[in-house]
Amino acid sequence: MTEIGFIDKVNWMNKIYSILHDLENYLNFQKTLGVRGVINPREKISDQQKQAEAPKETLMELLRKEMGNCTRCKLHPTRKNLVFGTGDLYSELVFVGEAPGADEDIQGEPFVGKAGMLLTKIIQSMGYDRKEVYIANIIKCRPPNNRNPETDEIQQCEPFLIKQLSILKPKVICALGTFAAQTLLKTQERISLLRGKFHSYQGIKVMPTYHPAYLLRNPSEKRSVWEDVKLVMKELGKKIN
Ligand code: SF4
């Protein structure tokens, strides 16, 4: 019995030695192919996890790099600057407008002209500094002569806004004007019917309201915008005077 047990042990040792030898040969072969390590499946991090863990600054920088000197739609030859977006990446509140105008095109920043000054006042009346919110547009390049954005331009540019919003993850989006509201909410409804109540975009509350440029032409509608922003303030727990 003792002798058979000893022979079994020797056989097993030989088998294990042979397996280890094969493994060594396999790893050496992989090395010649350029493999420099193996992944432990338990430690494997999915791309989604990596994205969730990367700082928003990095993700936004990567997105800006991805856009580069964008030529994806017919607006690129006439623009001076691509207007990406600006503000606090960690803000609970994001404003989305339509497209850059002449001043924005020159400065490369959204809402810096007369309409921008009015938006700044609206933001301040809500108890925020302009730097404390994030501001972007549906399309990033100025349409010639400030004409309305066209469907093909929105289709080409909207994916960048979608990515921006998925990085920002605000609590509330304030959609400024018809194009912003209709694009985000995938509707043809008029802004006058959309405003005044919350809608949903990817689980984020959306408050459509009039565009500041429209308010400059129709100052009587400032009261409606104040009603809309009061609802936003209430949602965000801001004090309403
Ligand atoms: S509007 Fe958007 S899609 Fe068109 S060129 Fe500018 S960045 Fe590119």
Boltz pocket constraint, residues with backbone or C-beta under 6 A from the ligand:
constraints:
  - pocket:
      binder: B
      contacts: [[A, 67], [A, 70], [A, 71], [A, 72], [A, 73], [A, 74], [A, 75], [A, 76], [A, 82], [A, 139], [A, 140], [A, 141], [A, 153], [A, 156], [A, 157]]
      max_distance: 6.0
